[in-house]
């Protein structure tokens, strides 16, 4: 007897790693743009470097947090703690 294919699980098993990879790439590009812009701003206005650096660090932390949220979601679905 054939087993029925659970297409939701198949979709999740393909979609979650792809979503994590997409989030990691977008996060890397966002971090690169944020740091580049902050370095250019510090080069233009060295007297405001501490304020710019603080804002850059907060921005980078929030960008990285989004990637961590995606990773945690993938782990929760992967270990079966969240079910459809």
Jmol script that loads the backbone (N, CA, C; Angstrom):
load data "model"
ATOM      1  N   UNK A   1       0.845  -1.167   0.000  1.00  0.00           N
ATOM      2  CA  UNK A   1       0.000   0.000   0.000  1.00  0.00           C
ATOM      3  C   UNK A   1       0.897   1.238   0.000  1.00  0.00           C
ATOM      4  N   UNK A   2       0.548   2.193  -0.817  1.00  0.00           N
ATOM      5  CA  UNK A   2       1.341   3.423  -0.906  1.00  0.00           C
ATOM      6  C   UNK A   2       0.931   4.395   0.182  1.00  0.00           C
ATOM      7  N   UNK A   3       1.934   5.117   0.662  1.00  0.00           N
ATOM      8  CA  UNK A   3       1.640   6.150   1.649  1.00  0.00           C
ATOM      9  C   UNK A   3       1.316   7.446   0.923  1.00  0.00           C
ATOM     10  N   UNK A   4       0.409   8.201   1.511  1.00  0.00           N
ATOM     11  CA  UNK A   4       0.046   9.485   0.926  1.00  0.00           C
ATOM     12  C   UNK A   4       1.172  10.493   1.184  1.00  0.00           C
ATOM     13  N   UNK A   5       1.405  11.334   0.196  1.00  0.00           N
ATOM     14  CA  UNK A   5       2.453  12.345   0.326  1.00  0.00           C
ATOM     15  C   UNK A   5       1.871  13.560   1.036  1.00  0.00           C
ATOM     16  N   UNK A   6       2.530  13.975   2.081  1.00  0.00           N
ATOM     17  CA  UNK A   6       2.109  15.184   2.793  1.00  0.00           C
ATOM     18  C   UNK A   6       2.807  16.372   2.145  1.00  0.00           C
ATOM     19  N   UNK A   7       2.081  17.040   1.241  1.00  0.00           N
ATOM     20  CA  UNK A   7       2.692  18.110   0.452  1.00  0.00           C
ATOM     21  C   UNK A   7       3.075  19.303   1.306  1.00  0.00           C
ATOM     22  N   UNK A   8       2.434  19.502   2.436  1.00  0.00           N
ATOM     23  CA  UNK A   8       2.808  20.605   3.317  1.00  0.00           C
ATOM     24  C   UNK A   8       4.208  20.373   3.881  1.00  0.00           C
ATOM     25  N   UNK A   9       4.493  19.150   4.269  1.00  0.00           N
ATOM     26  CA  UNK A   9       5.830  18.835   4.796  1.00  0.00           C
ATOM     27  C   UNK A   9       6.888  18.920   3.700  1.00  0.00           C
ATOM     28  N   UNK A  10       6.538  18.505   2.506  1.00  0.00           N
ATOM     29  CA  UNK A  10       7.473  18.603   1.386  1.00  0.00           C
ATOM     30  C   UNK A  10       7.769  20.065   1.090  1.00  0.00           C
ATOM     31  N   UNK A  11       6.728  20.878   1.081  1.00  0.00           N
ATOM     32  CA  UNK A  11       6.907  22.303   0.839  1.00  0.00           C
ATOM     33  C   UNK A  11       7.758  22.967   1.910  1.00  0.00           C
ATOM     34  N   UNK A  12       7.523  22.593   3.170  1.00  0.00           N
ATOM     35  CA  UNK A  12       8.327  23.151   4.258  1.00  0.00           C
ATOM     36  C   UNK A  12       9.769  22.678   4.191  1.00  0.00           C
ATOM     37  N   UNK A  13       9.964  21.421   3.848  1.00  0.00           N
ATOM     38  CA  UNK A  13      11.335  20.903   3.811  1.00  0.00           C
ATOM     39  C   UNK A  13      12.143  21.549   2.696  1.00  0.00           C
ATOM     40  N   UNK A  14      11.487  22.017   1.659  1.00  0.00           N
ATOM     41  CA  UNK A  14      12.180  22.733   0.592  1.00  0.00           C
ATOM     42  C   UNK A  14      12.202  24.233   0.833  1.00  0.00           C
ATOM     43  N   UNK A  15      11.132  24.767   1.346  1.00  0.00           N
ATOM     44  CA  UNK A  15      10.995  26.212   1.484  1.00  0.00           C
ATOM     45  C   UNK A  15      11.743  26.818   2.657  1.00  0.00           C
ATOM     46  N   UNK A  16      11.790  26.117   3.768  1.00  0.00           N
ATOM     47  CA  UNK A  16      12.454  26.682   4.943  1.00  0.00           C
ATOM     48  C   UNK A  16      13.957  26.887   4.753  1.00  0.00           C
ATOM     49  N   UNK A  17      14.699  25.909   4.250  1.00  0.00           N
ATOM     50  CA  UNK A  17      16.125  26.174   4.015  1.00  0.00           C
ATOM     51  C   UNK A  17      16.354  27.258   2.958  1.00  0.00           C
ATOM     52  N   UNK A  18      15.497  27.274   1.929  1.00  0.00           N
ATOM     53  CA  UNK A  18      15.618  28.324   0.914  1.00  0.00           C
ATOM     54  C   UNK A  18      15.335  29.689   1.529  1.00  0.00           C
ATOM     55  N   UNK A  19      14.335  29.771   2.387  1.00  0.00           N
ATOM     56  CA  UNK A  19      14.026  31.027   3.064  1.00  0.00           C
ATOM     57  C   UNK A  19      15.147  31.477   3.977  1.00  0.00           C
ATOM     58  N   UNK A  20      15.779  30.528   4.653  1.00  0.00           N
ATOM     59  CA  UNK A  20      16.911  30.869   5.514  1.00  0.00           C
ATOM     60  C   UNK A  20      18.083  31.383   4.690  1.00  0.00           C
ATOM     61  N   UNK A  21      18.352  30.731   3.564  1.00  0.00           N
ATOM     62  CA  UNK A  21      19.441  31.192   2.697  1.00  0.00           C
ATOM     63  C   UNK A  21      19.142  32.582   2.146  1.00  0.00           C
ATOM     64  N   UNK A  22      17.902  32.819   1.762  1.00  0.00           N
ATOM     65  CA  UNK A  22      17.506  34.127   1.248  1.00  0.00           C
ATOM     66  C   UNK A  22      17.628  35.192   2.328  1.00  0.00           C
ATOM     67  N   UNK A  23      17.217  34.874   3.540  1.00  0.00           N
ATOM     68  CA  UNK A  23      17.336  35.827   4.640  1.00  0.00           C
ATOM     69  C   UNK A  23      18.794  36.122   4.971  1.00  0.00           C
ATOM     70  N   UNK A  24      19.641  35.100   4.913  1.00  0.00           N
ATOM     71  CA  UNK A  24      21.063  35.316   5.194  1.00  0.00           C
ATOM     72  C   UNK A  24      21.712  36.185   4.125  1.00  0.00           C
ATOM     73  N   UNK A  25      21.361  35.942   2.855  1.00  0.00           N
ATOM     74  CA  UNK A  25      21.926  36.771   1.781  1.00  0.00           C
ATOM     75  C   UNK A  25      21.439  38.205   1.876  1.00  0.00           C
ATOM     76  N   UNK A  26      20.157  38.396   2.139  1.00  0.00           N
ATOM     77  CA  UNK A  26      19.621  39.745   2.267  1.00  0.00           C
ATOM     78  C   UNK A  26      20.223  40.458   3.471  1.00  0.00           C
ATOM     79  N   UNK A  27      20.424  39.723   4.541  1.00  0.00           N
ATOM     80  CA  UNK A  27      21.057  40.303   5.727  1.00  0.00           C
ATOM     81  C   UNK A  27      22.487  40.724   5.442  1.00  0.00           C
ATOM     82  N   UNK A  28      23.224  39.895   4.721  1.00  0.00           N
ATOM     83  CA  UNK A  28      24.606  40.236   4.377  1.00  0.00           C
ATOM     84  C   UNK A  28      24.663  41.471   3.493  1.00  0.00           C
ATOM     85  N   UNK A  29      23.756  41.558   2.528  1.00  0.00           N
ATOM     86  CA  UNK A  29      23.746  42.743   1.656  1.00  0.00           C
ATOM     87  C   UNK A  29      23.336  43.989   2.434  1.00  0.00           C
ATOM     88  N   UNK A  30      22.367  43.839   3.330  1.00  0.00           N
ATOM     89  CA  UNK A  30      21.942  44.977   4.147  1.00  0.00           C
ATOM     90  C   UNK A  30      23.035  45.445   5.084  1.00  0.00           C
ATOM     91  N   UNK A  31      23.731  44.497   5.700  1.00  0.00           N
ATOM     92  CA  UNK A  31      24.842  44.859   6.582  1.00  0.00           C
ATOM     93  C   UNK A  31      25.954  45.548   5.812  1.00  0.00           C
ATOM     94  N   UNK A  32      26.240  45.058   4.618  1.00  0.00           N
ATOM     95  CA  UNK A  32      27.292  45.675   3.805  1.00  0.00           C
ATOM     96  C   UNK A  32      26.931  47.105   3.434  1.00  0.00           C
ATOM     97  N   UNK A  33      25.685  47.324   3.050  1.00  0.00           N
ATOM     98  CA  UNK A  33      25.260  48.687   2.697  1.00  0.00           C
ATOM     99  C   UNK A  33      25.272  49.603   3.910  1.00  0.00           C
ATOM    100  N   UNK A  34      24.836  49.101   5.060  1.00  0.00           N
ATOM    101  CA  UNK A  34      24.797  49.930   6.268  1.00  0.00           C
ATOM    102  C   UNK A  34      26.194  50.328   6.711  1.00  0.00           C
ATOM    103  N   UNK A  35      27.102  49.384   6.702  1.00  0.00           N
ATOM    104  CA  UNK A  35      28.473  49.673   7.132  1.00  0.00           C
ATOM    105  C   UNK A  35      29.163  50.597   6.128  1.00  0.00           C
ATOM    106  N   UNK A  36      28.922  50.364   4.842  1.00  0.00           N
ATOM    107  CA  UNK A  36      29.515  51.231   3.820  1.00  0.00           C
ATOM    108  C   UNK A  36      29.033  52.665   3.975  1.00  0.00           C
ATOM    109  N   UNK A  37      27.734  52.825   4.164  1.00  0.00           N
ATOM    110  CA  UNK A  37      27.182  54.173   4.327  1.00  0.00           C
ATOM    111  C   UNK A  37      27.711  54.839   5.592  1.00  0.00           C
ATOM    112  N   UNK A  38      27.840  54.067   6.662  1.00  0.00           N
ATOM    113  CA  UNK A  38      28.350  54.638   7.913  1.00  0.00           C
ATOM    114  C   UNK A  38      29.814  55.036   7.769  1.00  0.00           C
ATOM    115  N   UNK A  39      30.608  54.229   7.099  1.00  0.00           N
ATOM    116  CA  UNK A  39      32.019  54.579   6.905  1.00  0.00           C
ATOM    117  C   UNK A  39      32.166  55.831   6.043  1.00  0.00           C
ATOM    118  N   UNK A  40      31.343  55.943   5.004  1.00  0.00           N
ATOM    119  CA  UNK A  40      31.389  57.137   4.168  1.00  0.00           C
ATOM    120  C   UNK A  40      30.957  58.370   4.954  1.00  0.00           C
ATOM    121  N   UNK A  41      29.942  58.214   5.793  1.00  0.00           N
ATOM    122  CA  UNK A  41      29.484  59.348   6.606  1.00  0.00           C
ATOM    123  C   UNK A  41      30.547  59.753   7.624  1.00  0.00           C
ATOM    124  N   UNK A  42      31.235  58.782   8.208  1.00  0.00           N
ATOM    125  CA  UNK A  42      32.296  59.109   9.162  1.00  0.00           C
ATOM    126  C   UNK A  42      33.478  59.784   8.469  1.00  0.00           C
ATOM    127  N   UNK A  43      33.723  59.411   7.228  1.00  0.00           N
ATOM    128  CA  UNK A  43      34.808  60.050   6.487  1.00  0.00           C
ATOM    129  C   UNK A  43      34.457  61.497   6.160  1.00  0.00           C
ATOM    130  N   UNK A  44      33.174  61.758   5.886  1.00  0.00           N
ATOM    131  CA  UNK A  44      32.750  63.130   5.586  1.00  0.00           C
ATOM    132  C   UNK A  44      32.693  64.002   6.829  1.00  0.00           C
ATOM    133  N   UNK A  45      32.240  63.435   7.945  1.00  0.00           N
ATOM    134  CA  UNK A  45      32.088  64.199   9.190  1.00  0.00           C
ATOM    135  C   UNK A  45      32.732  63.446  10.349  1.00  0.00           C
ATOM    136  N   UNK A  46      34.032  63.569  10.498  1.00  0.00           N
ATOM    137  CA  UNK A  46      34.716  62.838  11.572  1.00  0.00           C
ATOM    138  C   UNK A  46      34.255  63.244  12.975  1.00  0.00           C
ATOM    139  N   UNK A  47      33.761  64.467  13.124  1.00  0.00           N
ATOM    140  CA  UNK A  47      33.321  64.912  14.458  1.00  0.00           C
ATOM    141  C   UNK A  47      32.043  64.194  14.901  1.00  0.00           C
ATOM    142  N   UNK A  48      31.290  63.643  13.981  1.00  0.00           N
ATOM    143  CA  UNK A  48      30.054  62.929  14.323  1.00  0.00           C
ATOM    144  C   UNK A  48      30.246  61.411  14.291  1.00  0.00           C
ATOM    145  N   UNK A  49      31.489  60.964  14.303  1.00  0.00           N
ATOM    146  CA  UNK A  49      31.771  59.537  14.137  1.00  0.00           C
ATOM    147  C   UNK A  49      31.159  58.687  15.244  1.00  0.00           C
ATOM    148  N   UNK A  50      31.173  59.166  16.477  1.00  0.00           N
ATOM    149  CA  UNK A  50      30.630  58.342  17.576  1.00  0.00           C
ATOM    150  C   UNK A  50      29.119  58.157  17.445  1.00  0.00           C
ATOM    151  N   UNK A  51      28.410  59.211  17.043  1.00  0.00           N
ATOM    152  CA  UNK A  51      26.960  59.086  16.859  1.00  0.00           C
ATOM    153  C   UNK A  51      26.642  58.172  15.678  1.00  0.00           C
ATOM    154  N   UNK A  52      27.392  58.333  14.612  1.00  0.00           N
ATOM    155  CA  UNK A  52      27.165  57.500  13.424  1.00  0.00           C
ATOM    156  C   UNK A  52      27.469  56.043  13.744  1.00  0.00           C
ATOM    157  N   UNK A  53      28.543  55.811  14.483  1.00  0.00           N
ATOM    158  CA  UNK A  53      28.919  54.435  14.815  1.00  0.00           C
ATOM    159  C   UNK A  53      27.867  53.779  15.709  1.00  0.00           C
ATOM    160  N   UNK A  54      27.328  54.541  16.659  1.00  0.00           N
ATOM    161  CA  UNK A  54      26.282  53.992  17.529  1.00  0.00           C
ATOM    162  C   UNK A  54      25.036  53.617  16.748  1.00  0.00           C
ATOM    163  N   UNK A  55      24.639  54.500  15.813  1.00  0.00           N
ATOM    164  CA  UNK A  55      23.470  54.204  14.985  1.00  0.00           C
ATOM    165  C   UNK A  55      23.742  53.005  14.080  1.00  0.00           C
ATOM    166  N   UNK A  56      24.971  52.894  13.583  1.00  0.00           N
ATOM    167  CA  UNK A  56      25.330  51.766  12.723  1.00  0.00           C
ATOM    168  C   UNK A  56      25.245  50.449  13.493  1.00  0.00           C
ATOM    169  N   UNK A  57      25.737  50.450  14.711  1.00  0.00           N
ATOM    170  CA  UNK A  57      25.717  49.225  15.517  1.00  0.00           C
ATOM    171  C   UNK A  57      24.284  48.798  15.817  1.00  0.00           C
ATOM    172  N   UNK A  58      23.418  49.752  16.152  1.00  0.00           N
ATOM    173  CA  UNK A  58      22.014  49.411  16.403  1.00  0.00           C
ATOM    174  C   UNK A  58      21.338  48.879  15.143  1.00  0.00           C
ATOM    175  N   UNK A  59      21.622  49.509  14.015  1.00  0.00           N
ATOM    176  CA  UNK A  59      21.051  49.044  12.758  1.00  0.00           C
ATOM    177  C   UNK A  59      21.529  47.650  12.390  1.00  0.00           C
ATOM    178  N   UNK A  60      22.828  47.418  12.571  1.00  0.00           N
ATOM    179  CA  UNK A  60      23.377  46.089  12.252  1.00  0.00           C
ATOM    180  C   UNK A  60      22.804  45.018  13.184  1.00  0.00           C
ATOM    181  N   UNK A  61      22.592  45.374  14.431  1.00  0.00           N
ATOM    182  CA  UNK A  61      22.016  44.407  15.375  1.00  0.00           C
ATOM    183  C   UNK A  61      20.584  44.047  14.985  1.00  0.00           C
ATOM    184  N   UNK A  62      19.800  45.031  14.559  1.00  0.00           N
ATOM    185  CA  UNK A  62      18.424  44.722  14.164  1.00  0.00           C
ATOM    186  C   UNK A  62      18.381  43.916  12.873  1.00  0.00           C
ATOM    187  N   UNK A  63      19.283  44.201  11.933  1.00  0.00           N
ATOM    188  CA  UNK A  63      19.345  43.415  10.702  1.00  0.00           C
ATOM    189  C   UNK A  63      19.716  41.963  11.025  1.00  0.00           C
ATOM    190  N   UNK A  64      20.683  41.789  11.880  1.00  0.00           N
ATOM    191  CA  UNK A  64      21.125  40.440  12.243  1.00  0.00           C
ATOM    192  C   UNK A  64      20.044  39.706  13.039  1.00  0.00           C
ATOM    193  N   UNK A  65      19.277  40.432  13.838  1.00  0.00           N
ATOM    194  CA  UNK A  65      18.207  39.806  14.620  1.00  0.00           C
ATOM    195  C   UNK A  65      17.160  39.179  13.707  1.00  0.00           C
ATOM    196  N   UNK A  66      16.878  39.814  12.580  1.00  0.00           N
ATOM    197  CA  UNK A  66      15.893  39.244  11.662  1.00  0.00           C
ATOM    198  C   UNK A  66      16.359  37.896  11.114  1.00  0.00           C
ATOM    199  N   UNK A  67      17.645  37.789  10.825  1.00  0.00           N
ATOM    200  CA  UNK A  67      18.181  36.518  10.349  1.00  0.00           C
ATOM    201  C   UNK A  67      18.101  35.456  11.441  1.00  0.00           C
ATOM    202  N   UNK A  68      18.362  35.844  12.665  1.00  0.00           N
ATOM    203  CA  UNK A  68      18.281  34.897  13.782  1.00  0.00           C
ATOM    204  C   UNK A  68      16.840  34.436  13.979  1.00  0.00           C
ATOM    205  N   UNK A  69      15.857  35.333  13.807  1.00  0.00           N
ATOM    206  CA  UNK A  69      14.453  34.942  13.923  1.00  0.00           C
ATOM    207  C   UNK A  69      14.093  33.900  12.859  1.00  0.00           C
ATOM    208  N   UNK A  70      14.579  34.093  11.653  1.00  0.00           N
ATOM    209  CA  UNK A  70      14.317  33.113  10.590  1.00  0.00           C
ATOM    210  C   UNK A  70      14.963  31.778  10.943  1.00  0.00           C
ATOM    211  N   UNK A  71      16.194  31.810  11.447  1.00  0.00           N
ATOM    212  CA  UNK A  71      16.897  30.582  11.823  1.00  0.00           C
ATOM    213  C   UNK A  71      16.147  29.832  12.918  1.00  0.00           C
ATOM    214  N   UNK A  72      15.657  30.549  13.918  1.00  0.00           N
ATOM    215  CA  UNK A  72      14.912  29.917  15.009  1.00  0.00           C
ATOM    216  C   UNK A  72      13.618  29.310  14.477  1.00  0.00           C
ATOM    217  N   UNK A  73      12.955  30.013  13.569  1.00  0.00           N
ATOM    218  CA  UNK A  73      11.726  29.486  12.980  1.00  0.00           C
ATOM    219  C   UNK A  73      11.998  28.196  12.208  1.00  0.00           C
ATOM    220  N   UNK A  74      13.088  28.164  11.454  1.00  0.00           N
ATOM    221  CA  UNK A  74      13.453  26.954  10.717  1.00  0.00           C
ATOM    222  C   UNK A  74      13.727  25.812  11.689  1.00  0.00           C
ATOM    223  N   UNK A  75      14.425  26.096  12.766  1.00  0.00           N
ATOM    224  CA  UNK A  75      14.700  25.049  13.755  1.00  0.00           C
ATOM    225  C   UNK A  75      13.418  24.543  14.416  1.00  0.00           C
ATOM    226  N   UNK A  76      12.512  25.452  14.743  1.00  0.00           N
ATOM    227  CA  UNK A  76      11.265  25.030  15.384  1.00  0.00           C
ATOM    228  C   UNK A  76      10.440  24.140  14.464  1.00  0.00           C
ATOM    229  N   UNK A  77      10.356  24.503  13.191  1.00  0.00           N
ATOM    230  CA  UNK A  77       9.643  23.648  12.246  1.00  0.00           C
ATOM    231  C   UNK A  77      10.417  22.358  11.995  1.00  0.00           C
ATOM    232  N   UNK A  78      11.731  22.439  11.924  1.00  0.00           N
ATOM    233  CA  UNK A  78      12.551  21.268  11.636  1.00  0.00           C
ATOM    234  C   UNK A  78      12.473  20.211  12.719  1.00  0.00           C
ATOM    235  N   UNK A  79      12.440  20.633  13.973  1.00  0.00           N
ATOM    236  CA  UNK A  79      12.360  19.668  15.074  1.00  0.00           C
ATOM    237  C   UNK A  79      10.927  19.300  15.431  1.00  0.00           C
ATOM    238  N   UNK A  80       9.984  19.855  14.695  1.00  0.00           N
ATOM    239  CA  UNK A  80       8.591  19.491  14.903  1.00  0.00           C
ATOM    240  C   UNK A  80       7.930  20.157  16.092  1.00  0.00           C
ATOM    241  N   UNK A  81       8.520  21.221  16.597  1.00  0.00           N
ATOM    242  CA  UNK A  81       7.902  21.920  17.716  1.00  0.00           C
ATOM    243  C   UNK A  81       6.732  22.781  17.274  1.00  0.00           C
ATOM    244  N   UNK A  82       6.747  23.182  16.017  1.00  0.00           N
ATOM    245  CA  UNK A  82       5.619  23.887  15.412  1.00  0.00           C
ATOM    246  C   UNK A  82       5.107  23.006  14.287  1.00  0.00           C
ATOM    247  N   UNK A  83       3.815  22.729  14.296  1.00  0.00           N
ATOM    248  CA  UNK A  83       3.234  21.870  13.260  1.00  0.00           C
ATOM    249  C   UNK A  83       2.170  22.644  12.527  1.00  0.00           C
ATOM    250  N   UNK A  84       1.962  22.220  11.296  1.00  0.00           N
ATOM    251  CA  UNK A  84       0.949  22.896  10.465  1.00  0.00           C
ATOM    252  C   UNK A  84      -0.405  22.312  10.772  1.00  0.00           C
TER     253      UNK A  84
END
end "model"
wireframe off; spacefill off
backbone 0.3
color backbone group
